[in-house]
């Protein structure tokens, strides 16, 4: 009899534990759904409240919640608060959260903390296995600003490859570098690609293409100096998993 009572007690404990786990998962999922709904309606404060509700329970979802809270603060222009949340998200995943590292870099740029921003972009690239296209683009910009044009060209080329041709600015900036190296035909192709990918809405690429076509006949160093670099890469989106 005693053994039977013990067995029933164990069964009930396991049943209740399983029920509680399911209820917890449902509550977390619902909190995220409410947060997403508020976010896409532009109600960022409400979204923060809902994502924080998911943090009542510990678990792997905490990194995602902190990241999404950071994105909301970012949208509201509260960069210091966003940075705190991005760093919590990165820490929760032991430094391997590429979207959060990239977002951290963008926020740090907004505060003109460029050394730390560059480190964050490098972390995003490393954590992604060298596949984070927007972070590669940003590292290209930093290399180009430092006049390390060969390294910048390498970053832009890797960004183009990893983005599946979805960052027109990388083609534009690579074109600027190629023109500076004297590779005019290659530069023209990059500007044309940037313009094509943007469906003709990339003013810098259009201007650069026109200048480069003039360069093919004049070889004017003054015209080369007029080529325009773009700083547009990717956007920061909510975490879906």
C-alpha positions in Angstrom: 0.0 0.0 0.0 2.8 2.4 0.9 4.5 1.7 -2.4 1.3 2.4 -4.3 0.8 5.7 -2.5 4.4 6.6 -3.3 3.9 5.8 -7.0 0.8 7.8 -7.2 2.5 10.8 -5.5 5.4 10.6 -8.0 3.0 10.4 -10.9 1.0 13.5 -9.7 4.2 15.4 -9.1 5.4 14.6 -12.7 2.0 15.4 -14.1 1.8 18.8 -12.4 5.4 19.6 -13.4 4.6 18.9 -17.0 1.4 20.9 -16.8 3.2 23.8 -15.3 5.9 23.7 -18.0 3.2 23.7 -20.7 1.4 26.6 -19.0 4.7 28.5 -18.7 5.5 28.0 -22.4 2.1 29.2 -23.4 2.4 32.3 -21.2 5.8 33.1 -22.7 4.5 32.6 -26.2 1.5 34.8 -25.6 3.7 37.6 -24.1 5.8 37.6 -27.2 2.8 37.6 -29.5 1.4 40.6 -27.6 4.8 42.3 -27.8 5.0 41.7 -31.5 1.5 43.0 -32.1 2.3 46.2 -30.1 5.6 46.7 -31.9 4.2 46.5 -35.4 1.5 49.0 -34.4 4.2 51.4 -33.3 3.3 51.0 -29.6 6.9 50.5 -28.5 6.3 51.3 -24.8 3.5 48.6 -24.7 5.8 46.2 -26.5 8.5 46.7 -23.9 5.9 45.9 -21.2 4.9 42.7 -22.9 8.4 41.5 -23.6 9.3 42.2 -19.9 6.3 40.0 -19.0 8.1 37.1 -20.7 11.1 37.7 -18.4 9.1 36.6 -15.4 10.1 33.1 -16.2 13.7 32.0 -16.7 14.7 30.2 -19.9 16.4 30.4 -23.3 13.8 33.0 -24.4 15.4 35.6 -22.1 18.0 36.6 -24.7 15.3 37.2 -27.4 13.2 39.2 -24.9 16.1 41.5 -24.0 17.0 41.9 -27.7 13.4 42.9 -28.6 13.3 45.3 -25.7 16.5 46.8 -27.0 15.0 47.3 -30.5 12.0 49.1 -28.9 14.3 51.4 -27.0 16.2 51.9 -30.2 13.0 52.9 -32.1 12.3 55.4 -29.3 15.7 57.0 -29.6 16.8 55.7 -26.2 20.2 54.5 -27.3 21.8 54.0 -23.8 18.9 51.8 -22.8 19.0 49.9 -26.0 22.7 49.2 -25.5 22.1 47.8 -22.0 19.4 45.4 -23.4 21.5 44.3 -26.4 24.4 43.5 -24.1 22.2 41.5 -21.8 21.0 39.5 -24.9 24.6 38.9 -26.1 25.6 37.8 -22.6 22.7 35.4 -22.3 23.9 33.6 -25.4 27.6 33.6 -24.4 28.6 36.2 -27.0 27.0 34.3 -29.9 24.0 36.4 -30.9 24.9 38.1 -34.3 21.7 40.2 -34.6 22.2 41.7 -31.1 25.9 42.4 -31.7 25.1 44.2 -35.0 22.3 46.2 -33.3 24.7 47.1 -30.5 27.2 48.4 -33.1 24.5 50.6 -34.7 23.5 52.0 -31.4 27.1 52.7 -30.4 27.6 54.5 -33.7 24.6 56.7 -32.8 26.5 57.7 -29.7 29.7 58.2 -31.8 31.4 55.4 -29.8 33.1 54.1 -33.0 35.8 51.9 -31.4 33.2 50.0 -29.5 30.9 49.9 -32.5 33.6 48.4 -34.7 34.2 45.7 -32.0 30.5 44.9 -31.9 30.4 44.5 -35.7 33.4 42.3 -35.6 31.7 40.2 -32.9 28.6 39.9 -35.1 30.8 38.7 -38.0 32.7 36.2 -35.9 29.6 34.8 -34.1 27.8 34.3 -37.5 30.7 32.4 -39.0 31.7 35.3 -41.2 28.2 35.4 -42.7 26.6 38.6 -41.3 26.4 40.8 -44.4 25.3 44.1 -42.8 28.2 43.9 -40.2 30.7 43.1 -42.9 29.4 46.2 -44.7 29.9 48.4 -41.6 33.5 47.0 -41.2 34.1 47.9 -44.9 33.0 51.5 -44.1 35.4 51.7 -41.2 38.2 50.4 -43.3 37.4 52.8 -46.1 37.3 55.7 -43.7 40.8 54.6 -42.5 41.9 54.6 -46.1 42.6 50.8 -46.0 41.0 50.4 -49.4 42.1 46.9 -50.0 40.6 45.7 -46.8 37.4 47.7 -47.4 37.1 46.1 -50.8 37.4 42.7 -49.2 34.7 43.5 -46.6 32.3 44.8 -49.3 32.9 41.8 -51.5 32.2 39.4 -48.6 29.1 41.5 -47.7 27.8 41.2 -51.3 28.3 37.4 -51.3 26.7 36.8 -47.9 23.7 39.1 -48.6 22.8 37.4 -51.9 23.2 40.7 -53.7 20.8 42.5 -51.3 23.0 45.4 -50.2 23.2 47.9 -53.1 25.4 50.2 -51.0 28.2 47.5 -50.9 28.2 47.5 -54.7 28.3 51.3 -54.8 31.2 51.6 -52.3 33.1 48.8 -54.0 32.7 50.7 -57.2 34.2 53.8 -55.6 37.2 51.8 -54.5 37.7 50.1 -57.9 37.5 53.5 -59.6 40.2 54.8 -57.2 42.3 51.8 -58.2 41.8 52.7 -61.9 39.5 49.7 -62.7 36.9 51.8 -64.4 35.1 49.1 -66.3 34.7 47.1 -63.1 33.5 50.2 -61.2 30.9 50.9 -63.8 29.5 47.3 -63.4 29.3 47.8 -59.6 27.4 51.1 -60.0 25.1 49.6 -62.5 24.4 46.7 -60.2 23.7 49.0 -57.3 21.3 51.0 -59.4 19.6 47.9 -60.7 19.2 46.4 -57.2 17.6 49.6 -55.9 15.3 49.7 -58.9 16.8 53.0 -60.0 16.2 54.7 -56.6 19.9 55.0 -55.5 20.9 58.6 -56.2 24.6 58.1 -55.2 25.0 55.1 -57.6 23.3 57.0 -60.4 25.6 60.0 -59.9 28.7 57.8 -59.5 27.8 55.9 -62.7 27.6 59.1 -64.7 30.9 60.3 -63.3 32.6 57.0 -64.0 31.4 57.1 -67.6 32.9 60.5 -67.9 36.1 59.2 -66.2 36.5 56.5 -68.9 37.1 59.3 -71.4 38.8 62.0 -69.3 40.8 60.0 -66.6 40.3 63.1 -64.3 41.5 62.7 -60.8 39.2 65.6 -59.8 36.2 63.5 -61.0 37.3 60.5 -59.0 37.3 62.6 -55.9 33.6 63.4 -56.6 32.5 59.7 -56.3 30.1 59.2 -53.3 30.3 56.5 -50.7 27.0 55.3 -49.1 26.5 54.3 -45.5 23.2 52.4 -46.0 23.3 48.7 -45.1 20.7 46.6 -43.2 17.9 47.3 -40.8 17.4 46.0 -37.2 14.4 43.7 -36.9 12.8 41.9 -34.0 14.1 38.5 -33.1 11.8 35.6 -34.3 13.7 32.9 -32.4 
